[in-house]
Amino acid sequence: MEITAANTHLGWIGVGVMGQSMCGHLLDAGFKVSLHSRTKSKADALLDRGARWRDTVAEVAESADIVFTMLGYPHDVRQVYLDDNGLLASSRPGTILVDMTTSQPLLAKEIAQQAAVKDITVIDAPVSGGDVGARDATLSIMIGGPKESYEALDPCWQALGNTIVHQGKAGMGQHTKMVNQTLIASGMVGLCEALLYGYRAGLNMQQVLQSVAQGAAGSWSLSNLGPRILANNFDPGFFVEHFIKDMGIALEESRRMNLSLPGLALAHELYIALAAQGHSRSGTQALQVALATASGIDWQNR
């Protein structure tokens, strides 16, 4: 069946910082959407725009041809997909399930294997781009699963992002996201340290960003999170606690593959310390506060 807004009913589970915007884009594309989240009030804006509330995961599965999930942790993914009243138990044969949570590659493979027995297709499709990418529909989407299903879902991908790459079989989307998070982890340490250096040297940091953002040091984090750090804006585009989870998965996988990744391990420890200081629900750019404190700088009152 060709997937179009006219003939396809979507399900969506999870409306956090990114999930709400992403689900909204599918509504804007004309899709009918059945929606469930643990906290119904978070779904109110989407319900006002035409999404239909379902009381349980099973009800979403029973009403939809394709179900997207955007959850917090691997244990949430396991519960939503594999519980007795979860997606695999409740979906019809031929249904496509798309997990956009950043989760464990091995779990993605396990779910896909169990689903195949029921003639259900599962795709792992984690994303990068944070709250800005979700809001602007400019996400990078990293996809693992059958190529024909990936291709059939193109109208949905196009509503959500602008870089959509099929990485291979089940679990490969999650592995690609671990590459992404490993790149970001050490980069965030470098970003915060560089801003500390410039501040202590007495530079005009707005002018510094203007100089370095377009050169070899340029990055998404520098351009998007650097200004937030200078403005003391530590609101979450991506939660510290979720980043700790992601780095933990990457380190777990690296050990399984007999890899030593000391930069990732250091970033992981620094973020654990940041969470212990009360910033688990802050944005990842809040690392600046912890590193500044280590140098005797009260960053937020500088």
N, C-alpha and C positions, 0 to 999 in steps of 0.2 A: 504494500500500500504506500502510495506517495504521501508524504507527510506535509500537510498544509494546515493553515489556521482554520480552514473551513471544515476539514474532515477529521481532525485530530483533537482529542481531549487530553489535556495535560494534567498531571498532578504535581504538587510542589510541597515539600516538607522541610521546614526550617526557615525562619525569617529573621535572622540576626542582622548584624551590621551590613553584610553583603547580600544575603539572601533576599531581603526585602526589595532592594533595587533590581536584582536579577529577575525575580518573579514579575516585578512591574514591567520590565521590558517585554516579557512574553505576553503579558496582557496587552501592552501597546501594539504588539505585532498581530493582535487579533485572535490569539488563542483563548479558548475556554480553559479555565484553570480551577481545579479543586485543590483546596489548601488545608494543611494542618500544621500546627506548631504547638509546642508545649505550653506557651503562653498566648492565649487567644488575643489578648489586647494588642500584642505586637502586630497582629495581622489586620487590625481594623482598617488601616489606610488602603490595603489591598482589597479587602472586602468591599469598601466603598467604591472601588474602581471596577468591581464586577467579579472578583474571585468568589468562589463558592466554598464556604466553610464545611469541613468534614471533621467529625468528632474524634476519629481514630485513624491510624495509619492504614488499617485494613479498609476503611471506607474510601480512602484516597485510591488505593490500589484497585478496588472494585469498580471505580468510576472512570479510571483513566487508561489511555492507550500507552502513554509514556509518563513515567514518574521521575522527577528530579528531586534529589536530596542535597541539602546544604546544612550540614550538622557541625557539632563542635569537636568531638573526640572519637577515636576508633571504637570505644565502648558504646557510643551512641549509634554508630554505624552498624555494629554487630546487633544491637538490640532492634533497631528499626528494620533491618533486613532479615534477621534470622530468628527472631522470637516466634513463638507459636502463632501470634496474630500479626506477624510482620509482613514485609513486602513479598517475600518469596512464597509464604504460605497463602497469601491473599490475591496475588496477581493471576490474571488469566494467561494461558499459553499464548505466546506471541507478543506479550508486553515487553517493552524496553525500559529498563531501570538505569538511571544515570546518577552516579554518586559524584558530586562536585566538592565534597568534603576533602580536605587534605588528611589522608589516612595512611594506613600501613599497606605497602605493596602486597604482602602475603595475605592480608585480609581481603584485599580486592580480588586476588586470584581464588581464594577459598569461596567467596560469595559467587563469583562467576561460574565456578565449577558446579556448585550446588544448583545454581539457577538453570544451567544448561540441561540438567536432568529433567527439569520441568518445562522445557522449551521456552524459557525466559532468558532474554539477553540482558547482561549487566555490563555497563561501561563505566570505567573510572575516568573522571574528567576534572581533576583539580584545576584551580585557576590561580593566576597571579595578576596583581594590579591594585589590590586593596580596595578601600571604599571608593576612591576616585574612579578606578577602573570599572567597578560595579555600577556606580552611578552613571558614568558616561558611556557604558557599553563598549569599553575598549579593553576588556580583559584578554589576557593570553590564556588559552584553554589547552590543556595537555591531556591527550586522550589515549586511553588503552582499551582495547576490545575489538570486536569484529569490524573489519573495514567497511563492509556493506552497511552496517548499522550506523557507523560514524558518518558515512556519506548521506544516508537517508535523513539524518538529523540536521542537515545543513541549515534549514530555515530557522531552527532553534539556536544553533551556534551563532548564526549571523545576527540574531537579536541580542546576543549577550557579549560578544567580543569581536576583536578585529585581527587576532592572531590565533588561528585554530589549526593545530597540527596533530595528526594521528601518529602516535609514537610506537604503536605495535600492539601486541596481545595484552590481555588483562594484566593489570599491575604496572604496565609500563608508563601510564600517565602519572601514577603515584611516584614511580622512580624519578621521572622527569621533574616533578615538583620538589623532590628531595635535592636534586641538583640546584634548582632555583633557590631553595631555602639556604643551602650551604653557601651559595654565592652571596646572598643577602647578609648572612650572619656576620661574617668577618667584615663585610662592607659597612655594616652599621657601627661596628666598633671603630673602624677607621674614620667614618663620618663624624662621630661624636668627639673622638680625640682631636681631629683636625679643627673642629669648631672651638674646642677648649684652647688649643694652641693659639689660634687667631685672636681669641678674646684676651688671653693673658698677654699677648704681644701688643695689645692696644689697637688692633686693626679695626676699621669700619667693616663689620661682618657682612653687611648687605653688599658692599662693594667687592668684598672677597668672593662671595657667591657669584656675583656677576662675572668675575674673572675666571673662576675655576670650573663653573658648571658646563661651559661649552668646550673645555679642553679634554685632555686625556683622562682627567679625574672625574669627568661627568658621569652621572648615573641617575636612575629614576629616584633613588633614595635621596641623593643630594638635591635634586631639583624640587622634589615634592615634600620631603620631610625636613630638609635643612631650614627652609623658611618657617616651618611650624616650630622647630626647636628655638629659633631666634625669637619667635613671638610667644614663647612659653605655652604653646598649644600642644598639650600631651593627650588630647582626646584620641580615642582609638579609631584608627582606620583599620588596624589589625591588633588584636589584643596581645599583650605580653604573654599571658598564660597560654595562648594558642601557639605563639612562636616557640615557647619552651617545649610544647608538645611536639611541634614539627621537628625541631632540632633533635629531640630525643629519638624520634623515629629514624631520622637520618643517621644518628650515631649507632642505633641498634642495627640498622641495615649495614653500616660500614663495618661493624664488628663481625657480622655474619659473612661479609665478603673479604674479611681479613685485611681491612684498610685502616691505616692510622691517619686521622684527620684532626691534628692538634688545634688548628685555628677554629674549627667548628666546636670542639670541646671547650675551648676557652670562652667563646661567645656564649655557649650554653650555660657555663658556670656564672658568667657575669649577669645573664638574664635571670637566673635563679636567685642571685643576690638582690637584683632589682625587685623581683616579686616579693621577696622577704621584707623589703622596705615599704611594702604597701602598694606596689604599682602593678599588680597582676592584671588589673582591668584597665590599665592605661595603654596608650599606643606604644608601639615598639620604639618610637623616638624618645621615650622617657628614659632610655638608657643614659641620655645626657645628664640627667639629674644624679644618677649614681656615680658616674665617672667624675663629674664635677665635684661632688662631695669628697671623693677620694683625694682630690687635689686642694681641698680646703676652700672650694668656691661654692657659694650658695647661688646656684644658677638662676633660680626663679626670682631672686631678690637682688640680682647683680646691678 
